Amino acid sequence: MPLPQLSLSLQFSDLTDAAPHRAALPRHKVARWIRHALDGDGEITVRIVDAEEGQALNRDYRGKDYATNVLTFDYATEPVVMADLVLCAPVVAREAKELKKPLAEHYAHLLVHGTLHAQGWDHETSDEDAEAMEAREIEILAGLGLKNPYR
């Protein structure tokens, strides 16, 4: 079965140390990771931001005054998945270091995670939903040749 079509915009804010993030996120890999998580065609913007922008977005849209790893702004699921995925570079880098995993691998997981959110998956509604979403992430990442991020 062919992968869904994807219109991708990949944006980097004015990061202090953008080089490792740009290296971890070549456009072809970002597109591959997202396409594997899509159930249908998509128009996705991925924006890599600093801690200040990440915190402001999380505060303004979720009421949580801290920078988080990934925020998903979903606009439509039919006929095309339309969403913005905002990833906070310093948070992602810190988590990757703490988890002792390559930065690119952590970004892959978070992009899959955010893409699932854009399609209605939610891990905060119930334990069953969280388990189902984690299982789907593990399945997608395995198909990409990546390890289970929850081990």
One Martini backbone bead per residue (centre of mass of N, CA, C, O) as a GRO file, in nm:
protein
  151
    1MET     BB    1   0.095   0.038   0.025
    2PRO     BB    2   0.082   0.355  -0.017
    3LEU     BB    3   0.173   0.645   0.080
    4PRO     BB    4   0.089   0.931   0.170
    5GLN     BB    5   0.045   1.244   0.100
    6LEU     BB    6   0.274   1.540   0.135
    7SER     BB    7   0.261   1.864   0.268
    8LEU     BB    8   0.566   2.036   0.354
    9SER     BB    9   0.662   2.248   0.630
   10LEU     BB   10   0.993   2.359   0.725
   11GLN     BB   11   1.072   2.524   1.036
   12PHE     BB   12   1.302   2.774   1.171
   13SER     BB   13   1.383   2.941   1.413
   14ASP     BB   14   1.583   3.157   1.608
   15LEU     BB   15   1.832   2.973   1.693
   16THR     BB   16   2.118   2.947   1.865
   17ASP     BB   17   2.148   2.609   1.805
   18ALA     BB   18   2.065   2.472   1.501
   19ALA     BB   19   2.252   2.252   1.380
   20PRO     BB   20   2.155   1.982   1.523
   21HIS     BB   21   1.859   2.012   1.422
   22ARG     BB   22   1.907   2.019   1.119
   23ALA     BB   23   2.060   1.746   1.110
   24ALA     BB   24   1.808   1.577   1.239
   25LEU     BB   25   1.605   1.737   0.999
   26PRO     BB   26   1.568   1.622   0.728
   27ARG     BB   27   1.320   1.648   0.508
   28HIS     BB   28   1.300   1.344   0.418
   29LYS     BB   29   1.263   1.235   0.708
   30VAL     BB   30   1.022   1.392   0.804
   31ALA     BB   31   0.835   1.290   0.582
   32ARG     BB   32   0.857   0.990   0.647
   33TRP     BB   33   0.755   0.993   0.938
   34ILE     BB   34   0.479   1.120   0.879
   35ARG     BB   35   0.370   0.928   0.655
   36HIS     BB   36   0.365   0.675   0.849
   37ALA     BB   37   0.135   0.826   1.042
   38LEU     BB   38  -0.055   0.843   0.814
   39ASP     BB   39  -0.391   0.770   0.685
   40GLY     BB   40  -0.363   1.028   0.505
   41ASP     BB   41  -0.350   1.298   0.365
   42GLY     BB   42  -0.120   1.594   0.399
   43GLU     BB   43  -0.087   1.919   0.582
   44ILE     BB   44   0.231   2.007   0.715
   45THR     BB   45   0.368   2.188   0.986
   46VAL     BB   46   0.707   2.235   1.089
   47ARG     BB   47   0.822   2.378   1.403
   48ILE     BB   48   1.122   2.511   1.528
   49VAL     BB   49   1.180   2.612   1.865
   50ASP     BB   50   1.216   2.793   2.130
   51ALA     BB   51   1.144   2.832   2.459
   52GLU     BB   52   0.979   3.091   2.442
   53GLU     BB   53   0.776   3.001   2.222
   54GLY     BB   54   0.687   2.738   2.354
   55GLN     BB   55   0.573   2.867   2.613
   56ALA     BB   56   0.369   3.062   2.486
   57LEU     BB   57   0.197   2.849   2.341
   58ASN     BB   58   0.128   2.673   2.588
   59ARG     BB   59  -0.005   2.900   2.748
   60ASP     BB   60  -0.214   3.013   2.532
   61TYR     BB   61  -0.342   2.707   2.446
   62ARG     BB   62  -0.310   2.528   2.745
   63GLY     BB   63  -0.231   2.674   3.027
   64LYS     BB   64   0.094   2.614   3.019
   65ASP     BB   65   0.395   2.751   3.182
   66TYR     BB   66   0.571   2.578   2.952
   67ALA     BB   67   0.792   2.397   2.782
   68THR     BB   68   0.736   2.164   2.533
   69ASN     BB   69   0.802   1.934   2.296
   70VAL     BB   70   0.492   1.904   2.172
   71LEU     BB   71   0.265   2.064   1.943
   72THR     BB   72  -0.080   2.038   1.837
   73PHE     BB   73  -0.241   2.178   1.543
   74ASP     BB   74  -0.563   2.104   1.454
   75TYR     BB   75  -0.792   2.148   1.160
   76ALA     BB   76  -0.800   1.866   0.992
   77THR     BB   77  -0.905   1.527   0.857
   78GLU     BB   78  -1.103   1.623   0.626
   79PRO     BB   79  -0.966   1.501   0.352
   80VAL     BB   80  -0.726   1.643   0.509
   81VAL     BB   81  -0.454   1.665   0.698
   82MET     BB   82  -0.435   1.952   0.922
   83ALA     BB   83  -0.118   2.081   1.058
   84ASP     BB   84   0.069   2.181   1.346
   85LEU     BB   85   0.411   2.127   1.445
   86VAL     BB   86   0.562   2.198   1.763
   87LEU     BB   87   0.910   2.214   1.843
   88CYS     BB   88   1.128   2.217   2.124
   89ALA     BB   89   1.456   2.209   2.107
   90PRO     BB   90   1.561   2.211   2.408
   91VAL     BB   91   1.372   1.984   2.506
   92VAL     BB   92   1.450   1.763   2.307
   93ALA     BB   93   1.752   1.760   2.379
   94ARG     BB   94   1.724   1.695   2.678
   95GLU     BB   95   1.566   1.430   2.649
   96ALA     BB   96   1.766   1.276   2.474
   97LYS     BB   97   1.990   1.281   2.685
   98GLU     BB   98   1.832   1.144   2.917
   99LEU     BB   99   1.761   0.885   2.719
  100LYS     BB  100   2.003   0.808   2.539
  101LYS     BB  101   1.936   0.944   2.247
  102PRO     BB  102   1.905   1.035   1.950
  103LEU     BB  103   1.780   1.317   1.825
  104ALA     BB  104   1.637   1.201   1.572
  105GLU     BB  105   1.475   0.982   1.723
  106HIS     BB  106   1.310   1.177   1.897
  107TYR     BB  107   1.185   1.334   1.670
  108ALA     BB  108   1.040   1.101   1.539
  109HIS     BB  109   0.854   1.039   1.774
  110LEU     BB  110   0.721   1.326   1.796
  111LEU     BB  111   0.608   1.331   1.505
  112VAL     BB  112   0.429   1.088   1.535
  113HIS     BB  113   0.271   1.185   1.778
  114GLY     BB  114   0.162   1.450   1.649
  115THR     BB  115   0.021   1.311   1.406
  116LEU     BB  116  -0.180   1.154   1.574
  117HIS     BB  117  -0.317   1.395   1.703
  118ALA     BB  118  -0.414   1.516   1.422
  119GLN     BB  119  -0.611   1.234   1.409
  120GLY     BB  120  -0.729   1.200   1.731
  121TRP     BB  121  -0.529   1.115   1.915
  122ASP     BB  122  -0.528   1.023   2.278
  123HIS     BB  123  -0.362   1.016   2.617
  124GLU     BB  124  -0.568   1.196   2.824
  125THR     BB  125  -0.855   1.037   2.847
  126SER     BB  126  -0.714   0.741   2.889
  127ASP     BB  127  -0.556   0.449   2.938
  128GLU     BB  128  -0.650   0.314   2.676
  129ASP     BB  129  -0.563   0.545   2.486
  130ALA     BB  130  -0.266   0.544   2.565
  131GLU     BB  131  -0.205   0.250   2.485
  132ALA     BB  132  -0.291   0.278   2.187
  133MET     BB  133  -0.095   0.502   2.109
  134GLU     BB  134   0.167   0.362   2.186
  135ALA     BB  135   0.131   0.117   2.002
  136ARG     BB  136   0.128   0.282   1.739
  137GLU     BB  137   0.404   0.408   1.767
  138ILE     BB  138   0.568   0.149   1.782
  139GLU     BB  139   0.481   0.042   1.504
  140ILE     BB  140   0.584   0.275   1.332
  141LEU     BB  141   0.881   0.278   1.431
  142ALA     BB  142   0.944  -0.011   1.347
  143GLY     BB  143   0.890   0.048   1.039
  144LEU     BB  144   1.151   0.258   1.063
  145GLY     BB  145   1.375   0.117   1.259
  146LEU     BB  146   1.276   0.182   1.554
  147LYS     BB  147   1.261   0.202   1.875
  148ASN     BB  148   1.119   0.175   2.168
  149PRO     BB  149   1.041   0.468   2.355
  150TYR     BB  150   0.928   0.307   2.636
  151ARG     BB  151   1.214   0.159   2.736
   0.00000   0.00000   0.00000
